[in-house]
Structure formats: C-alpha cells, structure tokens
Amino acid sequence: MVGHHPDKLAAVADDLQARGAGRVETFSLDLTEIDRDQELLAKATEALGRLDAALIA
C-alpha cells in the first residue's frame, strides 16, 4: 500500500494482517511528487518481486 501518512498506513496494515492477510507492504509517498514514481516502483519490485499489475485508487 502507498499513502502519505506512515502512521495511517501502519494502522491499516495491522488491521489487514489481523484479518488474515499473509503479507502487507507499505510505502509512504506524497503522490503529488510525481518525480518519485520510479522510486515507488523500485521499492515495490524489491519487496514483492515481479509486478503484474498496480491498482491506483
């Protein structure tokens, strides 16, 4: 998951794990900083391996 507030990301990650999610990765990023998109993809690939798709909501 990607979001602006690390504390909110951690809370949602904890909730997902409590509900049975086997793995939750988080990355804090202000999405208005569009020049950091490659950093985000690199971190996701590092954490998860190959990416088949990304959902942006």
N, CA, C and O atoms as a Tinker XYZ file with bonds, in Angstrom:
   228  protein
     1  N      0.843000   -1.159000    0.000000    73     2
     2  CA     0.000000    0.000000    0.000000    64     1     3
     3  C      0.893000    1.227000    0.000000    63     2     4     5
     4  O      1.996000    1.217000    0.547000    81     3
     5  N      0.398000    2.275000   -0.619000    73     3     6
     6  CA     1.122000    3.539000   -0.668000    64     5     7
     7  C      0.195000    4.614000   -0.138000    63     6     8     9
     8  O     -0.986000    4.663000   -0.481000    81     7
     9  N      0.741000    5.466000    0.695000    73     7    10
    10  CA    -0.034000    6.573000    1.230000    64     9    11
    11  C      0.869000    7.654000    1.774000    63    10    12    13
    12  O      2.083000    7.477000    1.876000    81    11
    13  N      0.280000    8.749000    2.114000    73    11    14
    14  CA     1.035000    9.916000    2.574000    64    13    15
    15  C      1.427000    9.823000    4.048000    63    14    16    17
    16  O      2.490000   10.311000    4.433000    81    15
    17  N      0.596000    9.212000    4.866000    73    15    18
    18  CA     0.814000    9.190000    6.314000    64    17    19
    19  C      1.256000    7.809000    6.792000    63    18    20    21
    20  O      0.457000    6.872000    6.798000    81    19
    21  N      2.518000    7.677000    7.191000    73    19    22
    22  CA     3.032000    6.369000    7.629000    64    21    23
    23  C      2.243000    5.752000    8.778000    63    22    24    25
    24  O      2.077000    4.534000    8.828000    81    23
    25  N      1.752000    6.585000    9.705000    73    23    26
    26  CA     1.006000    6.048000   10.846000    64    25    27
    27  C     -0.332000    5.450000   10.407000    63    26    28    29
    28  O     -0.757000    4.425000   10.941000    81    27
    29  N     -0.985000    6.072000    9.455000    73    27    30
    30  CA    -2.245000    5.524000    8.939000    64    29    31
    31  C     -1.992000    4.243000    8.137000    63    30    32    33
    32  O     -2.766000    3.289000    8.219000    81    31
    33  N     -0.899000    4.232000    7.358000    73    31    34
    34  CA    -0.547000    3.023000    6.625000    64    33    35
    35  C     -0.304000    1.858000    7.573000    63    34    36    37
    36  O     -0.766000    0.743000    7.332000    81    35
    37  N      0.423000    2.124000    8.647000    73    35    38
    38  CA     0.724000    1.076000    9.629000    64    37    39
    39  C     -0.553000    0.546000   10.266000    63    38    40    41
    40  O     -0.685000   -0.659000   10.479000    81    39
    41  N     -1.488000    1.431000   10.569000    73    39    42
    42  CA    -2.746000    1.010000   11.182000    64    41    43
    43  C     -3.548000    0.119000   10.234000    63    42    44    45
    44  O     -4.098000   -0.898000   10.654000    81    43
    45  N     -3.614000    0.496000    8.970000    73    43    46
    46  CA    -4.351000   -0.309000    8.000000    64    45    47
    47  C     -3.637000   -1.643000    7.773000    63    46    48    49
    48  O     -4.285000   -2.684000    7.667000    81    47
    49  N     -2.304000   -1.611000    7.700000    73    47    50
    50  CA    -1.540000   -2.852000    7.531000    64    49    51
    51  C     -1.788000   -3.796000    8.705000    63    50    52    53
    52  O     -1.987000   -4.995000    8.507000    81    51
    53  N     -1.778000   -3.263000    9.919000    73    51    54
    54  CA    -2.050000   -4.082000   11.100000    64    53    55
    55  C     -3.442000   -4.691000   11.035000    63    54    56    57
    56  O     -3.628000   -5.864000   11.359000    81    55
    57  N     -4.421000   -3.894000   10.615000    73    55    58
    58  CA    -5.790000   -4.380000   10.504000    64    57    59
    59  C     -5.896000   -5.484000    9.454000    63    58    60    61
    60  O     -6.557000   -6.497000    9.683000    81    59
    61  N     -5.256000   -5.294000    8.317000    73    59    62
    62  CA    -5.293000   -6.318000    7.275000    64    61    63
    63  C     -4.657000   -7.623000    7.748000    63    62    64    65
    64  O     -5.172000   -8.705000    7.464000    81    63
    65  N     -3.554000   -7.526000    8.460000    73    63    66
    66  CA    -2.900000   -8.724000    8.977000    64    65    67
    67  C     -3.763000   -9.406000   10.034000    63    66    68    69
    68  O     -3.812000  -10.635000   10.098000    81    67
    69  N     -4.438000   -8.617000   10.856000    73    67    70
    70  CA    -5.335000   -9.195000   11.856000    64    69    71
    71  C     -6.499000   -9.932000   11.196000    63    70    72    73
    72  O     -7.050000  -10.875000   11.764000    81    71
    73  N     -6.865000   -9.495000   10.000000    73    71    74
    74  CA    -7.966000  -10.120000    9.260000    64    73    75
    75  C     -7.495000  -11.280000    8.382000    63    74    76    77
    76  O     -8.291000  -11.895000    7.672000    81    75
    77  N     -6.190000  -11.572000    8.439000    73    75    78
    78  CA    -5.701000  -12.749000    7.740000    64    77    79
    79  C     -4.786000  -12.509000    6.552000    63    78    80    81
    80  O     -4.355000  -13.465000    5.907000    81    79
    81  N     -4.480000  -11.260000    6.250000    73    79    82
    82  CA    -3.560000  -11.009000    5.140000    64    81    83
    83  C     -2.203000  -11.612000    5.477000    63    82    84    85
    84  O     -1.664000  -11.374000    6.557000    81    83
    85  N     -1.658000  -12.382000    4.565000    73    83    86
    86  CA    -0.385000  -13.036000    4.812000    64    85    87
    87  C      0.784000  -12.080000    4.771000    63    86    88    89
    88  O      1.783000  -12.282000    5.463000    81    87
    89  N      0.667000  -11.041000    3.965000    73    87    90
    90  CA     1.776000  -10.100000    3.801000    64    89    91
    91  C      1.223000   -8.746000    3.395000    63    90    92    93
    92  O      0.367000   -8.653000    2.515000    81    91
    93  N      1.710000   -7.707000    4.033000    73    91    94
    94  CA     1.307000   -6.345000    3.691000    64    93    95
    95  C      2.571000   -5.489000    3.643000    63    94    96    97
    96  O      3.312000   -5.406000    4.622000    81    95
    97  N      2.803000   -4.866000    2.514000    73    95    98
    98  CA     3.941000   -3.960000    2.355000    64    97    99
    99  C      3.408000   -2.529000    2.279000    63    98   100   101
   100  O      2.361000   -2.287000    1.679000    81    99
   101  N      4.122000   -1.587000    2.881000    73    99   102
   102  CA     3.706000   -0.193000    2.838000    64   101   103
   103  C      4.865000    0.685000    2.382000    63   102   104   105
   104  O      6.033000    0.344000    2.569000    81   103
   105  N      4.523000    1.813000    1.785000    73   103   106
   106  CA     5.497000    2.797000    1.335000    64   105   107
   107  C      4.859000    4.160000    1.463000    63   106   108   109
   108  O      3.799000    4.410000    0.889000    81   107
   109  N      5.495000    5.045000    2.210000    73   107   110
   110  CA     4.967000    6.386000    2.407000    64   109   111
   111  C      5.457000    7.299000    1.286000    63   110   112   113
   112  O      6.656000    7.408000    1.026000    81   111
   113  N      4.497000    7.952000    0.630000    73   111   114
   114  CA     4.828000    8.809000   -0.502000    64   113   115
   115  C      3.726000    9.831000   -0.710000    63   114   116   117
   116  O      2.541000    9.499000   -0.687000    81   115
   117  N      4.120000   11.058000   -0.910000    73   115   118
   118  CA     3.176000   12.103000   -1.303000    64   117   119
   119  C      3.013000   11.969000   -2.815000    63   118   120   121
   120  O      3.944000   12.265000   -3.564000    81   119
   121  N      1.867000   11.534000   -3.263000    73   119   122
   122  CA     1.665000   11.238000   -4.675000    64   121   123
   123  C      1.658000   12.468000   -5.568000    63   122   124   125
   124  O      1.574000   12.337000   -6.789000    81   123
   125  N      1.743000   13.664000   -4.987000    73   123   126
   126  CA     1.917000   14.856000   -5.815000    64   125   127
   127  C      3.368000   14.997000   -6.253000    63   126   128   129
   128  O      3.677000   15.812000   -7.121000    81   127
   129  N      4.254000   14.213000   -5.661000    73   127   130
   130  CA     5.669000   14.213000   -6.041000    64   129   131
   131  C      5.867000   13.188000   -7.154000    63   130   132   133
   132  O      6.434000   12.116000   -6.942000    81   131
   133  N      5.390000   13.541000   -8.333000    73   131   134
   134  CA     5.365000   12.578000   -9.436000    64   133   135
   135  C      6.757000   12.161000   -9.896000    63   134   136   137
   136  O      6.896000   11.152000  -10.589000    81   135
   137  N      7.778000   12.908000   -9.531000    73   135   138
   138  CA     9.131000   12.523000   -9.917000    64   137   139
   139  C      9.644000   11.336000   -9.097000    63   138   140   141
   140  O     10.727000   10.823000   -9.380000    81   139
   141  N      8.894000   10.895000   -8.094000    73   139   142
   142  CA     9.293000    9.758000   -7.270000    64   141   143
   143  C      8.634000    8.454000   -7.708000    63   142   144   145
   144  O      8.741000    7.447000   -7.009000    81   143
   145  N      7.957000    8.458000   -8.851000    73   143   146
   146  CA     7.265000    7.245000   -9.288000    64   145   147
   147  C      8.223000    6.082000   -9.526000    63   146   148   149
   148  O      7.890000    4.938000   -9.216000    81   147
   149  N      9.387000    6.351000  -10.063000    73   147   150
   150  CA    10.351000    5.275000  -10.290000    64   149   151
   151  C     10.857000    4.692000   -8.968000    63   150   152   153
   152  O     11.098000    3.490000   -8.865000    81   151
   153  N     11.016000    5.552000   -7.962000    73   151   154
   154  CA    11.416000    5.079000   -6.634000    64   153   155
   155  C     10.350000    4.137000   -6.072000    63   154   156   157
   156  O     10.673000    3.093000   -5.506000    81   155
   157  N      9.098000    4.508000   -6.230000    73   155   158
   158  CA     7.994000    3.669000   -5.759000    64   157   159
   159  C      8.007000    2.307000   -6.450000    63   158   160   161
   160  O      7.890000    1.274000   -5.791000    81   159
   161  N      8.145000    2.303000   -7.762000    73   159   162
   162  CA     8.167000    1.036000   -8.491000    64   161   163
   163  C      9.377000    0.192000   -8.112000    63   162   164   165
   164  O      9.273000   -1.031000   -8.021000    81   163
   165  N     10.512000    0.824000   -7.893000    73   163   166
   166  CA    11.712000    0.083000   -7.490000    64   165   167
   167  C     11.513000   -0.558000   -6.122000    63   166   168   169
   168  O     11.890000   -1.712000   -5.921000    81   167
   169  N     10.926000    0.174000   -5.183000    73   167   170
   170  CA    10.671000   -0.366000   -3.840000    64   169   171
   171  C      9.668000   -1.517000   -3.906000    63   170   172   173
   172  O      9.834000   -2.527000   -3.223000    81   171
   173  N      8.635000   -1.364000   -4.724000    73   171   174
   174  CA     7.634000   -2.424000   -4.854000    64   173   175
   175  C      8.251000   -3.680000   -5.456000    63   174   176   177
   176  O      7.992000   -4.789000   -4.990000    81   175
   177  N      9.058000   -3.506000   -6.478000    73   175   178
   178  CA     9.709000   -4.647000   -7.115000    64   177   179
   179  C     10.682000   -5.317000   -6.147000    63   178   180   181
   180  O     10.769000   -6.544000   -6.099000    81   179
   181  N     11.404000   -4.518000   -5.384000    73   179   182
   182  CA    12.331000   -5.060000   -4.387000    64   181   183
   183  C     11.590000   -5.877000   -3.333000    63   182   184   185
   184  O     12.042000   -6.953000   -2.942000    81   183
   185  N     10.464000   -5.367000   -2.881000    73   183   186
   186  CA     9.713000   -6.030000   -1.816000    64   185   187
   187  C      8.925000   -7.232000   -2.311000    63   186   188   189
   188  O      8.798000   -8.227000   -1.598000    81   187
   189  N      8.397000   -7.149000   -3.523000    73   187   190
   190  CA     7.454000   -8.160000   -3.992000    64   189   191
   191  C      7.953000   -9.013000   -5.142000    63   190   192   193
   192  O      7.339000  -10.028000   -5.472000    81   191
   193  N      9.043000   -8.622000   -5.749000    73   191   194
   194  CA     9.494000   -9.339000   -6.941000    64   193   195
   195  C      8.815000   -8.751000   -8.165000    63   194   196   197
   196  O      8.650000   -7.536000   -8.279000    81   195
   197  N      8.432000   -9.613000   -9.061000    73   195   198
   198  CA     7.785000   -9.154000  -10.295000    64   197   199
   199  C      6.404000   -8.571000  -10.026000    63   198   200   201
   200  O      5.654000   -9.104000   -9.207000    81   199
   201  N      6.067000   -7.494000  -10.701000    73   199   202
   202  CA     4.736000   -6.889000  -10.601000    64   201   203
   203  C      3.961000   -7.188000  -11.864000    63   202   204   205
   204  O      4.442000   -6.935000  -12.969000    81   203
   205  N      2.765000   -7.724000  -11.706000    73   203   206
   206  CA     1.893000   -7.989000  -12.855000    64   205   207
   207  C      0.968000   -6.806000  -13.109000    63   206   208   209
   208  O      0.613000   -6.522000  -14.253000    81   207
   209  N      0.584000   -6.124000  -12.048000    73   207   210
   210  CA    -0.351000   -5.001000  -12.177000    64   209   211
   211  C     -0.229000   -4.112000  -10.954000    63   210   212   213
   212  O      0.254000   -4.531000   -9.902000    81   211
   213  N     -0.675000   -2.885000  -11.116000    73   211   214
   214  CA    -0.742000   -1.939000   -9.991000    64   213   215
   215  C     -2.124000   -1.319000   -9.996000    63   214   216   217
   216  O     -2.635000   -0.935000  -11.048000    81   215
   217  N     -2.721000   -1.224000   -8.838000    73   215   218
   218  CA    -4.037000   -0.614000   -8.692000    64   217   219
   219  C     -3.856000    0.730000   -8.012000    63   218   220   221
   220  O     -3.319000    0.811000   -6.907000    81   219
   221  N     -4.304000    1.775000   -8.674000    73   219   222
   222  CA    -4.234000    3.117000   -8.102000    64   221   223
   223  C     -5.659000    3.578000   -7.898000    63   222   224   225
   224  O     -6.434000    3.701000   -8.847000    81   223
   225  N     -5.995000    3.833000   -6.631000    73   223   226
   226  CA    -7.366000    4.233000   -6.331000    64   225   227
   227  C     -7.373000    5.492000   -5.511000    63   226   228
   228  O     -8.440000    5.991000   -5.154000    81   227
